[in-house]
Amino acid sequence: MNRKGQMFLIAMIFVLISFLILRNVLDIYDVFEEKRAQEIKTEDLEMRNIVREYQHAAGIASMQADINRSGQDYIFNFSSFVRDTRGAKMLYLFAYANGSTGKYSVTLGNFLSDNVNATLSGTNTAPASSQFTLGDRRNQTLEFNFTANGTVELNLTYTTANQDRKDLLNLSVQSPSLFITLMTDITLEEKDISVRYKDIYNRTWRVP
């Protein structure tokens, strides 16, 4: 009986030790998961702040004398800043329409760390489409004539890093209104966390 009792006691000790080890492992896992959740929340918050800054830049540009040039400069410079400070990857499209001129322009900016082969087309537009290749940290502005007031459907298709992507935006063209639209597609990467966010900001107003 004594020998059986000793064996039972030894078995209980091993069980207890195994339980303590398992509990410690689970505690470490819980701490890791909590830390990862906090890191994801931090990345998401930072992403939202970046998106709001893009919207703010477009809004400020709309109050300048040369809206189109200001929008191109503000957004490109802010994209360079975000790339330099956060290593973010992004692609943006900034479009400006002046209903009284019969023209609108589209600026595409590439900060995806790769070349972009793009095709841009629009309804009620001349020319109907344009194809071009855009290097990293570069932007290109295209000018179009619109043939009728209303809504221009902008179709952007592009290939980068062997991936095909497509975006559809609506551009309001109505005399004597002014209109801007800004699309941003941003990816933040930190360690093994990747957060991607797409946003479209529109503003329309009448010429004073």
N, CA, C and O of each residue as an XYZ file, in Angstrom:
832
protein
N       0.827     -1.202      0.000
C       0.000      0.000      0.000
C       0.864      1.257      0.000
O       0.538      2.252     -0.646
N       1.973      1.191      0.739
C       2.847      2.349      0.786
C       3.428      2.654     -0.582
O       3.519      3.807     -1.002
N       3.834      1.547     -1.289
C       4.408      1.748     -2.604
C       3.368      2.327     -3.556
O       3.677      3.213     -4.352
N       2.133      1.828     -3.477
C       1.065      2.357     -4.324
C       0.790      3.821     -3.993
O       0.552      4.640     -4.881
N       0.828      4.129     -2.711
C       0.606      5.510     -2.289
C       1.696      6.434     -2.802
O       1.431      7.571     -3.193
N       2.935      5.931     -2.797
C       4.046      6.752     -3.291
C       3.900      6.992     -4.798
O       4.107      8.104     -5.283
N       3.545      5.942     -5.521
C       3.371      6.079     -6.965
C       2.243      7.068     -7.281
O       2.347      7.880     -8.200
N       1.178      6.979     -6.507
C       0.054      7.893     -6.721
C       0.479      9.331     -6.439
O       0.105     10.252     -7.166
N       1.265      9.517     -5.377
C       1.741     10.856     -5.020
C       2.659     11.415     -6.106
O       2.565     12.587     -6.469
N       3.548     10.560     -6.619
C       4.452     11.002     -7.691
C       3.651     11.391     -8.935
O       3.945     12.394     -9.587
N       2.630     10.581     -9.256
C       1.799     10.881    -10.413
C       1.084     12.212    -10.238
O       0.969     12.995    -11.181
N       0.603     12.461     -9.024
C      -0.093     13.713     -8.755
C       0.862     14.901     -8.893
O       0.478     15.963     -9.382
N       2.096     14.712     -8.462
C       3.095     15.789     -8.591
C       3.348     16.103    -10.053
O       3.424     17.270    -10.439
N       3.483     15.044    -10.885
C       3.695     15.269    -12.316
C       2.499     15.971    -12.949
O       2.654     16.854    -13.792
N       1.301     15.562    -12.526
C       0.100     16.208    -13.051
C       0.071     17.679    -12.668
O      -0.257     18.544    -13.481
N       0.427     17.951    -11.398
C       0.436     19.331    -10.932
C       1.473     20.171    -11.677
O       1.202     21.304    -12.075
N       2.657     19.600    -11.857
C       3.709     20.309    -12.588
C       3.272     20.573    -14.028
O       3.483     21.668    -14.549
N       2.668     19.583    -14.669
C       2.195     19.743    -16.046
C       1.124     20.826    -16.139
O       1.079     21.615    -17.083
N       0.262     20.831    -15.120
C      -0.793     21.861    -15.099
C      -0.193     23.258    -14.980
O      -0.621     24.182    -15.672
N       0.798     23.413    -14.104
C       1.431     24.719    -13.923
C       2.145     25.168    -15.198
O       2.073     26.334    -15.587
N       2.832     24.227    -15.838
C       3.528     24.567    -17.083
C       2.524     24.983    -18.155
O       2.731     25.974    -18.855
N       1.433     24.220    -18.281
C       0.416     24.526    -19.276
C      -0.232     25.883    -18.999
O      -0.505     26.655    -19.919
N      -0.475     26.161    -17.702
C      -1.083     27.444    -17.363
C      -0.158     28.605    -17.725
O      -0.607     29.641    -18.216
N       1.127     28.421    -17.479
C       2.090     29.470    -17.834
C       2.145     29.696    -19.346
O       2.233     30.826    -19.825
N       2.088     28.570    -20.085
C       2.095     28.685    -21.550
C       0.862     29.435    -22.027
O       0.946     30.297    -22.902
N      -0.297     29.096    -21.437
C      -1.534     29.761    -21.820
C      -1.503     31.233    -21.444
O      -1.995     32.075    -22.195
N      -0.932     31.552    -20.289
C      -0.815     32.951    -19.882
C       0.060     33.725    -20.859
O      -0.264     34.853    -21.230
N       1.164     33.119    -21.273
C       2.048     33.766    -22.243
C       1.319     33.974    -23.570
O       1.459     35.024    -24.197
N       0.539     32.977    -23.998
C      -0.224     33.088    -25.237
C      -1.255     34.209    -25.138
O      -1.437     34.975    -26.084
N      -1.946     34.305    -23.960
C      -2.931     35.363    -23.772
C      -2.273     36.738    -23.834
O      -2.824     37.668    -24.422
N      -1.104     36.864    -23.231
C      -0.379     38.131    -23.270
C       0.007     38.476    -24.699
O      -0.100     39.630    -25.117
N       0.458     37.471    -25.451
C       0.842     37.684    -26.848
C      -0.358     38.134    -27.667
O      -0.254     39.073    -28.456
N      -1.502     37.468    -27.485
C      -2.699     37.819    -28.239
C      -3.190     39.218    -27.877
O      -3.629     39.973    -28.744
N      -3.113     39.556    -26.596
C      -3.524     40.896    -26.170
C      -2.610     41.956    -26.776
O      -3.072     43.004    -27.228
N      -1.317     41.673    -26.781
C      -0.368     42.610    -27.375
C      -0.631     42.768    -28.867
O      -0.587     43.878    -29.399
N      -0.905     41.646    -29.542
C      -1.174     41.698    -30.978
C      -2.459     42.486    -31.252
O      -2.521     43.262    -32.205
N      -3.471     42.288    -30.424
C      -4.728     43.017    -30.601
C      -4.501     44.519    -30.439
O      -5.070     45.319    -31.182
N      -3.674     44.899    -29.473
C      -3.380     46.311    -29.263
C      -2.600     46.891    -30.442
O      -2.831     48.029    -30.851
N      -1.675     46.097    -30.981
C      -0.897     46.568    -32.136
C      -1.803     46.771    -33.347
O      -1.639     47.737    -34.093
N      -2.762     45.858    -33.544
C      -3.700     45.994    -34.662
C      -4.556     47.244    -34.483
O      -4.791     47.982    -35.440
N      -5.024     47.484    -33.244
C      -5.819     48.680    -32.972
C      -5.011     49.943    -33.235
O      -5.530     50.922    -33.771
N      -3.738     49.915    -32.854
C      -2.877     51.067    -33.074
C      -2.679     51.334    -34.560
O      -2.738     52.481    -35.003
N      -2.444     50.262    -35.336
C      -2.282     50.410    -36.777
C      -3.565     50.932    -37.417
O      -3.520     51.782    -38.305
N      -4.701     50.422    -36.966
C      -5.977     50.863    -37.519
C      -6.220     52.336    -37.206
O      -6.688     53.083    -38.065
N      -5.906     52.755    -35.989
C      -6.082     54.160    -35.605
C      -5.165     55.062    -36.428
O      -5.582     56.124    -36.890
N      -3.922     54.635    -36.607
C      -2.989     55.423    -37.402
C      -3.441     55.517    -38.851
O      -3.305     56.564    -39.485
N      -3.981     54.416    -39.372
C      -4.490     54.422    -40.737
C      -5.623     55.431    -40.894
O      -5.652     56.191    -41.862
N      -6.547     55.438    -39.951
C      -7.677     56.368    -40.022
C      -7.204     57.818    -39.941
O      -7.762     58.696    -40.599
N      -6.184     58.064    -39.139
C      -5.626     59.414    -39.052
C      -5.014     59.838    -40.389
O      -5.173     60.982    -40.816
N      -4.317     58.917    -41.041
C      -3.720     59.213    -42.345
C      -4.807     59.530    -43.371
O      -4.678     60.482    -44.141
N      -5.876     58.732    -43.382
C      -6.976     58.960    -44.322
C      -7.606     60.334    -44.088
O      -7.903     61.056    -45.040
N      -7.807     60.691    -42.821
C      -8.379     62.013    -42.525
C      -7.461     63.141    -42.997
O      -7.937     64.184    -43.447
N      -6.156     62.934    -42.895
C      -5.220     63.954    -43.363
C      -5.299     64.113    -44.881
O      -5.190     65.224    -45.399
N      -5.488     62.998    -45.594
C      -5.687     63.094    -47.043
C      -6.945     63.908    -47.356
O      -6.923     64.785    -48.219
N      -8.017     63.618    -46.665
C      -9.254     64.362    -46.880
C      -9.069     65.845    -46.572
O      -9.574     66.711    -47.287
N      -8.339     66.118    -45.497
C      -8.078     67.502    -45.106
C      -7.272     68.216    -46.193
O      -7.562     69.365    -46.526
N      -6.271     67.545    -46.743
C      -5.447     68.137    -47.796
C      -6.288     68.479    -49.021
O      -6.131     69.547    -49.612
N      -7.186     67.560    -49.401
C      -8.059     67.817    -50.554
C      -9.006     68.977    -50.270
O      -9.252     69.811    -51.142
N      -9.538     69.031    -49.049
C     -10.442     70.118    -48.686
C      -9.746     71.469    -48.701
O     -10.303     72.450    -49.193
N      -8.526     71.527    -48.164
C      -7.763     72.781    -48.171
C      -7.454     73.202    -49.600
O      -7.527     74.386    -49.928
N      -7.108     72.237    -50.457
C      -6.803     72.559    -51.850
C      -8.009     73.186    -52.544
O      -7.850     74.055    -53.401
N      -9.212     72.750    -52.181
C     -10.413     73.260    -52.830
C     -10.675     74.728    -52.508
O     -11.506     75.362    -53.158
N      -9.982     75.271    -51.519
C     -10.161     76.677    -51.155
C      -9.059     77.572    -51.709
O      -9.026     78.768    -51.420
N      -8.157     76.999    -52.504
C      -7.058     77.776    -53.064
C      -7.440     78.339    -54.437
O      -8.417     77.922    -55.059
N      -6.626     79.303    -54.884
C      -6.909     79.936    -56.174
C      -6.778     78.941    -57.317
O      -7.633     78.887    -58.202
N      -5.703     78.150    -57.297
C      -5.509     77.109    -58.308
C      -5.793     75.765    -57.640
O      -4.887     75.128    -57.102
N      -7.036     75.346    -57.677
C      -7.476     74.152    -56.954
C      -6.749     72.908    -57.446
O      -6.277     72.092    -56.654
N      -6.667     72.777    -58.758
C      -6.095     71.564    -59.327
C      -4.613     71.421    -58.976
O      -4.174     70.362    -58.526
N      -3.845     72.498    -59.185
C      -2.411     72.455    -58.895
C      -2.154     72.258    -57.412
O      -1.252     71.515    -57.026
N      -2.956     72.930    -56.571
C      -2.795     72.802    -55.123
C      -3.086     71.383    -54.673
O      -2.354     70.825    -53.855
N      -4.157     70.793    -55.205
C      -4.496     69.423    -54.833
C      -3.398     68.447    -55.220
O      -3.044     67.564    -54.439
N      -2.861     68.600    -56.412
C      -1.779     67.720    -56.859
C      -0.567     67.834    -55.938
O       0.014     66.825    -55.539
N      -0.187     69.078    -55.599
C       1.004     69.284    -54.774
C       0.795     68.799    -53.342
O       1.645     68.096    -52.795
N      -0.330     69.170    -52.731
C      -0.578     68.803    -51.339
C      -0.582     67.283    -51.170
O       0.048     66.745    -50.260
N      -1.299     66.606    -52.059
C      -1.470     65.163    -51.910
C      -0.178     64.417    -52.210
O       0.147     63.438    -51.539
N       0.560     64.878    -53.219
C       1.838     64.235    -53.517
C       2.821     64.424    -52.362
O       3.487     63.472    -51.956
N       2.916     65.641    -51.832
C       3.852     65.906    -50.739
C       3.485     65.128    -49.478
O       4.363     64.626    -48.777
N       2.192     65.031    -49.193
C       1.785     64.260    -48.012
C       2.079     62.779    -48.214
O       2.485     62.099    -47.271
N       1.882     62.269    -49.426
C       2.195     60.864    -49.703
C       3.683     60.599    -49.511
O       4.060     59.560    -48.969
N       4.526     61.520    -49.946
C       5.969     61.368    -49.746
C       6.307     61.341    -48.264
O       7.157     60.564    -47.829
N       5.645     62.187    -47.494
C       5.879     62.234    -46.048
C       5.489     60.912    -45.388
O       6.231     60.384    -44.559
N       4.321     60.378    -45.758
C       3.859     59.116    -45.154
C       4.768     57.954    -45.561
O       5.030     57.058    -44.760
N       5.245     57.971    -46.801
C       6.178     56.922    -47.234
C       7.473     57.005    -46.420
O       7.982     55.983    -45.959
N       8.004     58.218    -46.243
C       9.279     58.386    -45.555
C       9.186     58.063    -44.063
O      10.125     57.510    -43.492
N       8.067     58.401    -43.432
C       7.947     58.224    -41.980
C       7.344     56.889    -41.578
O       7.642     56.374    -40.500
N       6.487     56.315    -42.444
C       5.811     55.064    -42.065
C       6.073     53.921    -43.028
O       5.657     52.791    -42.774
N       6.757     54.200    -44.131
C       7.003     53.143    -45.096
C       5.729     52.620    -45.729
O       5.689     51.482    -46.198
N       4.680     53.445    -45.749
C       3.385     53.007    -46.273
C       3.435     52.858    -47.789
O       4.245     53.488    -48.469
N       2.548     52.008    -48.298
C       2.361     51.855    -49.732
C       0.983     52.391    -50.071
O       0.006     52.084    -49.388
N       0.901     53.195    -51.129
C      -0.386     53.785    -51.448
C      -0.481     54.139    -52.915
O       0.518     54.354    -53.601
N      -1.710     54.191    -53.367
C      -2.034     54.693    -54.689
C      -3.210     55.640    -54.505
O      -4.167     55.324    -53.798
N      -3.135     56.806    -55.145
C      -4.236     57.755    -55.016
C      -4.647     58.289    -56.382
O      -3.863     58.312    -57.331
N      -5.885     58.709    -56.444
C      -6.419     59.342    -57.650
C      -7.128     60.616    -57.217
O      -8.027     60.587    -56.376
N      -6.715     61.732    -57.801
C      -7.319     63.031    -57.512
C      -7.897     63.588    -58.802
O      -7.173     63.793    -59.777
N      -9.196     63.833    -58.805
C      -9.868     64.348    -60.005
C     -10.522     65.685    -59.693
O     -11.081     65.888    -58.615
N     -10.440     66.593    -60.659
C     -11.006     67.938    -60.497
C     -11.786     68.292    -61.758
O     -11.280     68.162    -62.873
N     -13.017     68.738    -61.567
C     -13.861     69.135    -62.704
C     -14.392     70.540    -62.499
O     -14.898     70.877    -61.429
N     -14.271     71.349    -63.529
C     -14.847     72.682    -63.534
C     -15.953     72.685    -64.580
O     -15.690     72.643    -65.781
N     -17.182     72.733    -64.111
C     -18.313     72.590    -65.009
C     -18.403     73.656    -66.073
O     -19.039     73.438    -67.105
N     -17.780     74.818    -65.855
C     -17.888     75.914    -66.814
C     -16.844     75.859    -67.919
O     -16.952     76.597    -68.899
N     -15.837     75.003    -67.787
C     -14.764     74.939    -68.791
C     -14.912     73.780    -69.762
O     -14.283     73.768    -70.820
N     -15.736     72.811    -69.409
C     -15.890     71.643    -70.280
C     -14.734     70.675    -70.177
O     -14.557     69.827    -71.051
N     -13.926     70.788    -69.097
C     -12.778     69.904    -68.943
C     -12.695     69.384    -67.502
O     -13.190     70.006    -66.563
N     -12.059     68.237    -67.369
C     -11.693     67.751    -66.032
C     -10.333     67.072    -66.127
O      -9.933     66.602    -67.192
N      -9.642     67.028    -65.021
C      -8.318     66.406    -65.001
C      -8.269     65.333    -63.935
O      -8.981     65.399    -62.932
N      -7.429     64.354    -64.160
C      -7.255     63.241    -63.231
C      -5.760     63.065    -62.976
O      -4.977     62.937    -63.918
N      -5.370     63.059    -61.714
C      -3.980     62.834    -61.337
C      -3.876     61.508    -60.594
O      -4.571     61.288    -59.601
N      -3.016     60.635    -61.074
C      -2.783     59.347    -60.427
C      -1.396     59.384    -59.790
O      -0.415     59.735    -60.446
N      -1.317     59.022    -58.516
C      -0.042     58.990    -57.812
C       0.290     57.576    -57.372
O      -0.554     56.877    -56.810
N       1.522     57.156    -57.630
C       1.945     55.785    -57.332
C       3.028     55.778    -56.256
O       4.128     56.295    -56.455
N       2.695     55.182    -55.112
C       3.656     54.969    -54.031
C       3.572     53.510    -53.577
O       3.564     53.225    -52.380
N       3.508     52.596    -54.537
C       3.329     51.172    -54.248
C       4.636     50.391    -54.283
O       4.626     49.163    -54.207
N       5.745     51.083    -54.398
C       7.070     50.440    -54.460
C       7.211     49.531    -55.675
O       7.964     48.558    -55.648
N       6.487     49.853    -56.734
C       6.567     49.089    -57.974
C       5.965     49.936    -59.089
O       5.200     50.865    -58.827
N       6.308     49.614    -60.323
C       5.691     50.298    -61.447
C       4.221     49.927    -61.547
O       3.804     48.848    -61.126
N       3.445     50.844    -62.114
C       2.015     50.628    -62.318
C       1.709     50.804    -63.801
O       2.022     51.841    -64.388
N       1.099     49.792    -64.402
C       0.585     49.886    -65.764
C      -0.913     50.161    -65.671
O      -1.683     49.299    -65.247
N      -1.318     51.357    -66.067
C      -2.684     51.798    -65.797
C      -3.437     52.138    -67.067
O      -2.852     52.549    -68.070
N      -4.753     51.956    -67.002
C      -5.679     52.404    -68.031
C      -6.788     53.185    -67.345
O      -7.415     52.701    -66.403
N      -7.021     54.398    -67.827
C      -8.064     55.252    -67.260
C      -9.056     55.592    -68.366
O      -8.674     56.095    -69.422
N     -10.323     55.315    -68.115
C     -11.364     55.616    -69.105
C     -12.545     56.260    -68.399
O     -12.737     56.085    -67.196
N     -13.333     57.007    -69.161
C     -14.498     57.672    -68.594
C     -15.627     57.779    -69.587
O     -15.397     57.877    -70.793
N     -16.847     57.761    -69.089
C     -18.015     57.946    -69.946
C     -18.160     59.431    -70.309
O     -17.700     60.302    -69.571
N     -18.796     59.709    -71.442
C     -18.998     61.090    -71.912
C     -17.686     61.868    -71.919
O     -17.639     63.029    -71.511
N     -16.628     61.221    -72.384
C     -15.290     61.775    -72.262
C     -14.532     61.693    -73.579
O     -14.658     60.720    -74.322
N     -13.750     62.714    -73.855
C     -12.845     62.698    -75.006
C     -11.458     63.170    -74.538
O     -11.324     64.259    -73.979
N     -10.429     62.339    -74.773
C     -10.478     60.990    -75.345
C     -11.162     60.014    -74.383
O     -11.274     60.279    -73.186
N     -11.605     58.906    -74.916
C     -12.369     57.955    -74.114
C     -11.517     57.237    -73.087
O     -12.025     56.822    -72.046
N     -10.208     57.080    -73.365
C      -9.346     56.360    -72.429
C      -7.899     56.745    -72.666
O      -7.550     57.348    -73.681
N      -7.062     56.378    -71.694
C      -5.630     56.649    -71.806
C      -4.877     55.544    -71.083
O      -5.282     55.110    -70.005
N      -3.784     55.091    -71.677
C      -2.939     54.060    -71.089
C      -1.543     54.632    -70.825
O      -1.011     55.394    -71.631
N      -0.967     54.256    -69.698
C       0.353     54.778    -69.362
C       0.996     53.906    -68.284
O       0.319     53.135    -67.604
N       2.312     54.043    -68.145
C       3.074     53.366    -67.098
C       3.615     54.418    -66.147
O       4.150     55.442    -66.572
N       3.471     54.153    -64.858
C       3.850     55.122    -63.837
C       4.827     54.481    -62.866
O       4.532     53.440    -62.280
N       5.996     55.104    -62.691
C       6.994     54.593    -61.765
C       6.652     54.891    -60.314
O       5.750     55.677    -60.023
N       7.383     54.252    -59.411
C       7.163     54.482    -57.987
C       7.537     55.913    -57.611
O       8.504     56.471    -58.131
N       6.757     56.501    -56.697
C       6.932     57.879    -56.239
C       6.825     58.862    -57.398
O       7.562     59.845    -57.477
N       5.891     58.570    -58.289
C       5.628     59.446    -59.418
C       4.119     59.687    -59.526
O       3.312     58.877    -59.070
N       3.760     60.812    -60.133
C       2.353     61.052    -60.446
C       2.230     61.531    -61.884
O       3.193     62.012    -62.482
N       1.053     61.394    -62.413
C       0.799     61.825    -63.790
C      -0.604     62.392    -63.873
O      -1.554     61.828    -63.329
N      -0.719     63.526    -64.569
C      -2.002     64.199    -64.716
C      -2.475     64.105    -66.156
O      -1.725     64.399    -67.087
N      -3.709     63.698    -66.329
C      -4.344     63.597    -67.645
C      -5.526     64.548    -67.692
O      -6.239     64.716    -66.703
N      -5.731     65.173    -68.854
C      -6.835     66.110    -69.021
C      -7.821     65.578    -70.051
O      -7.432     65.070    -71.103
N      -9.099     65.702    -69.729
C     -10.157     65.193    -70.607
C     -11.202     66.286    -70.841
O     -11.367     67.195    -70.027
N     -11.897     66.176    -71.963
C     -13.077     66.985    -72.233
C     -14.315     66.146    -71.951
O     -14.364     64.972    -72.318
N     -15.312     66.735    -71.304
C     -16.553     65.985    -71.139
C     -17.586     66.518    -72.116
O     -17.671     67.719    -72.371
N     -18.356     65.608    -72.646
C     -19.258     65.932    -73.751
C     -20.679     66.246    -73.294
O     -21.495     66.715    -74.088
N     -20.983     65.989    -72.014
C     -22.334     66.270    -71.531
C     -22.299     66.431    -70.013
O     -21.570     65.719    -69.323
N     -23.093     67.372    -69.500
C     -23.186     67.526    -68.057
C     -23.819     66.291    -67.431
O     -24.641     65.611    -68.044
N     -23.424     66.025    -66.223
C     -23.973     64.866    -65.517
C     -22.895     64.167    -64.721
O     -22.066     64.813    -64.081
N     -22.905     62.858    -64.761
C     -21.949     62.061    -64.004
C     -21.020     61.315    -64.946
O     -21.467     60.580    -65.827
N     -19.740     61.509    -64.754
C     -18.732     60.762    -65.503
C     -18.315     59.564    -64.657
O     -17.907     59.726    -63.507
N     -18.414     58.382    -65.214
C     -17.932     57.183    -64.533
C     -16.477     56.953    -64.914
O     -16.167     56.637    -66.063
N     -15.598     57.114    -63.950
C     -14.176     56.894    -64.173
C     -13.828     55.450    -63.850
O     -14.124     54.962    -62.759
N     -13.204     54.776    -64.790
C     -12.763     53.402    -64.584
C     -11.238     53.368    -64.579
O     -10.597     53.722    -65.569
N     -10.676     52.948    -63.481
C      -9.227     52.816    -63.371
C      -8.886     51.340    -63.218
O      -9.322     50.690    -62.267
N      -8.117     50.822    -64.145
C      -7.597     49.460    -64.034
C      -6.084     49.547    -64.085
O      -5.516     50.283    -64.892
N      -5.440     48.787    -63.215
C      -3.978     48.846    -63.196
C      -3.402     47.527    -62.702
O      -4.048     46.754    -61.995
N      -2.165     47.310    -63.106
C      -1.442     46.103    -62.734
C      -0.171     46.498    -62.016
O       0.588     47.337    -62.502
N       0.064     45.900    -60.864
C       1.282     46.127    -60.099
C       1.623     44.863    -59.333
O       0.741     44.217    -58.767
N       2.896     44.510    -59.315
C       3.361     43.309    -58.610
C       2.554     42.083    -59.050
O       2.195     41.239    -58.229
N       2.276     41.996    -60.347
C       1.535     40.866    -60.926
C       0.118     40.742    -60.383
O      -0.461     39.657    -60.396
N      -0.436     41.841    -59.910
C      -1.814     41.857    -59.431
C      -2.623     42.846    -60.266
O      -2.194     43.973    -60.513
N      -3.804     42.400    -60.694
C      -4.710     43.271    -61.442
C      -5.747     43.857    -60.486
O      -6.372     43.136    -59.707
N      -5.915     45.163    -60.558
C      -6.868     45.836    -59.687
C      -7.744     46.769    -60.512
O      -7.357     47.217    -61.591
N      -8.937     47.052    -59.980
C      -9.871     47.903    -60.687
C     -10.649     48.752    -59.695
O     -11.063     48.272    -58.640
N     -10.844     50.031    -60.047
C     -11.619     50.943    -59.218
C     -12.572     51.728    -60.103
O     -12.256     52.048    -61.248
N     -13.741     52.031    -59.557
C     -14.761     52.798    -60.262
C     -15.136     53.995    -59.394
O     -15.478     53.840    -58.222
N     -15.069     55.193    -59.980
C     -15.428     56.407    -59.267
C     -16.390     57.232    -60.108
O     -16.393     57.145    -61.336
N     -17.199     58.027    -59.438
C     -18.114     58.924    -60.126
C     -17.632     60.360    -59.973
O     -17.293     60.804    -58.876
N     -17.608     61.073    -61.086
C     -17.181     62.468    -61.103
C     -18.347     63.313    -61.585
O     -18.832     63.129    -62.701
N     -18.798     64.238    -60.750
C     -19.936     65.082    -61.110
C     -19.480     66.251    -61.960
O     -18.587     67.003    -61.569
N     -20.088     66.400    -63.115
C     -19.754     67.494    -64.035
C     -21.045     68.263    -64.328
O     -21.900     67.803    -65.085
N     -21.165     69.420    -63.724
C     -22.399     70.183    -63.859
C     -22.082     71.669    -63.783
O     -21.656     72.152    -62.734
N     -22.279     72.394    -64.860
C     -22.029     73.834    -64.874
C     -23.065     74.549    -64.012
O     -24.250     74.234    -64.114
N     -22.657     75.515    -63.153
C     -21.314     76.079    -62.992
C     -20.601     75.516    -61.756
O     -19.848     76.242    -61.107
N     -20.815     74.273    -61.426
C     -20.260     73.708    -60.201
C     -18.802     73.295    -60.367
O     -18.331     73.051    -61.478
N     -18.105     73.224    -59.247
C     -16.771     72.652    -59.164
C     -16.869     71.354    -58.385
O     -17.704     71.218    -57.491
N     -16.021     70.407    -58.725
C     -16.104     69.101    -58.073
C     -14.706     68.502    -57.948
O     -13.899     68.576    -58.875
N     -14.433     67.907    -56.784
C     -13.204     67.125    -56.613
C     -13.565     65.772    -56.015
O     -14.510     65.650    -55.237
N     -12.809     64.781    -56.387
C     -12.915     63.474    -55.757
C     -11.504     62.950    -55.520
O     -10.616     63.124    -56.354
N     -11.313     62.311    -54.383
C     -10.015     61.765    -54.022
C     -10.194     60.324    -53.572
O     -10.916     60.049    -52.614
N      -9.538     59.412    -54.263
C      -9.530     58.013    -53.853
C      -8.141     57.668    -53.329
O      -7.136     57.954    -53.981
N      -8.087     57.058    -52.160
C      -6.816     56.608    -51.594
C      -6.905     55.124    -51.275
O      -7.909     54.652    -50.743
N      -5.853     54.399    -51.604
C      -5.728     52.971    -51.317
C      -4.389     52.804    -50.604
O      -3.332     52.848    -51.233
N      -4.443     52.611    -49.287
C      -3.243     52.682    -48.448
C      -3.034     51.360    -47.719
O      -3.991     50.737    -47.261
N      -1.777     50.937    -47.616
C      -1.413     49.750    -46.851
C      -0.304     50.108    -45.865
O       0.733     50.651    -46.247
N      -0.540     49.795    -44.590
C       0.468     49.951    -43.545
C       0.926     48.565    -43.111
O       0.104     47.673    -42.898
N       2.230     48.385    -42.981
C       2.774     47.109    -42.554
C       3.721     47.316    -41.380
O       4.615     48.161    -41.435
N       3.524     46.549    -40.331
C       4.365     46.607    -39.140
C       4.589     45.193    -38.644
O       3.656     44.536    -38.181
N       5.839     44.716    -38.740
C       6.163     43.343    -38.372
C       5.316     42.398    -39.224
O       5.442     42.382    -40.448
N       4.448     41.607    -38.573
C       3.614     40.668    -39.326
C       2.179     41.160    -39.445
O       1.275     40.378    -39.739
N       1.966     42.460    -39.216
C       0.630     43.044    -39.297
C       0.534     43.906    -40.546
O       1.394     44.750    -40.795
N      -0.517     43.690    -41.329
C      -0.747     44.484    -42.535
C      -2.193     45.000    -42.511
O      -3.140     44.225    -42.375
N      -2.339     46.314    -42.645
C      -3.653     46.948    -42.634
C      -3.831     47.706    -43.946
O      -3.011     48.558    -44.290
N      -4.899     47.399    -44.678
C      -5.184     48.077    -45.940
C      -6.535     48.775    -45.845
O      -7.500     48.230    -45.310
N      -6.579     49.995    -46.376
C      -7.811     50.787    -46.268
C      -8.005     51.595    -47.544
O      -7.073     52.234    -48.032
N      -9.226     51.562    -48.081
C      -9.565     52.354    -49.265
C     -10.632     53.370    -48.873
O     -11.548     53.079    -48.104
N     -10.484     54.566    -49.424
C     -11.418     55.634    -49.069
C     -11.672     56.509    -50.287
O     -10.796     56.681    -51.135
N     -12.885     57.061    -50.368
C     -13.243     58.007    -51.425
C     -13.843     59.246    -50.770
O     -14.798     59.161    -49.998
N     -13.266     60.389    -51.093
C     -13.716     61.672    -50.552
C     -14.197     62.536    -51.709
O     -13.482     62.706    -52.696
N     -15.418     63.088    -51.592
C     -15.982     63.933    -52.623
C     -16.343     65.302    -52.049
O     -16.707     65.426    -50.880
N     -16.235     66.322    -52.894
C     -16.725     67.642    -52.521
C     -17.187     68.363    -53.778
O     -16.473     68.385    -54.780
N     -18.381     68.955    -53.730
C     -18.891     69.745    -54.843
C     -19.396     71.086    -54.318
O     -19.983     71.152    -53.238
N     -19.174     72.130    -55.064
C     -19.626     73.457    -54.657
C     -19.765     74.324    -55.909
O     -19.257     73.979    -56.976
N     -20.453     75.443    -55.764
C     -20.720     76.331    -56.906
C     -19.716     77.457    -56.961
O     -19.191     77.901    -55.940
N     -19.458     77.910    -58.173
C     -18.559     79.049    -58.367
C     -19.246     80.286    -57.798
O     -20.411     80.545    -58.100
N     -18.521     81.058    -56.969
C     -19.133     82.281    -56.377
C     -19.592     83.253    -57.445
O     -20.121     84.318    -57.124
